Amino acid sequence: MNRKPTNLEIAAEIGITEADVGRYRGETFLLGDGAWLIHFLFQMPKELRGGLTGSFTYILKPNAPGTERRSETL
């Protein structure tokens, strides 16, 4: 993915609403391997953090040709 992921795409990956992503999303960085590192704000409620690490981050992996997007938490 050569563009920043949308709030809707991130919401679908981590299982929260698009509005919650918009409310708590911090900075987003493109990594050298084409994945996106997405930071969330410390104020994000505990019940919304299930798909994140203790450092409030999420890595959205790029699509491999012919496959679905893969993602993982740190």
N, C-alpha and C positions, 0 to 999 in steps of 0.2 A: 504494500500500500504506500504510494508515494505522496499521499496527502494526509493531513491530520484526520484522525477518526472523528466522526460526529458524535454528539452526545447520545443520539439514538443508537448508533453502533456499539458504543461502550455500554450503554444500558442493557442492550440485548446480551452482551458478553458476560456481564457480572450480575445480572438479575435484579436490577433496581430500575426505577423509573427514569425516563429521560429528564424530567424536571429535577430529580435528585442529583443526577450527574451534573446538570447545569448549575445547581446550587452549590455543590461541594467540589467540583473539579478545579484543580489548581493548574499547574503548568504541565505541558505535554512536550516531550522531547523525542526527536527521531534518533534512534540508536544506529550504530554502524552497520548492523545486520539487517536493517530495514524494519525492525520492530519499533513500536512506540511505547515509551515509558510515560505512564500517566500518574501524576500525583493528585491526591485528594487532600482537602483541608482537614486539619486536626478536629474541627468542629463537627465533622460528619458523625451522625448518631451511630452508636455501637451496632444497632440492629441492621444498619445498611452496609456494614463493613465485612460481611461474611466472605466476599470474594477477594478481599484485599489482605495485605500483610500488615504486621504491626507498624510498618513504616508508611502506611497509607498509600501504597503504590500498586500498580497493575501493569503488566507487560502484555501488549497486544501484538502478537506475532504476525508477520506478513503472510499473504497467501502464497503457497507453493503452486506452481503451474498445475492446474487440474485438481486442486484440493481445496477444501474449505479453510477459512482462516483458523489458526490455532492460537490459543491464548494460555497464559499461565500467570500465577501470582508469584511474587518473590518470596 
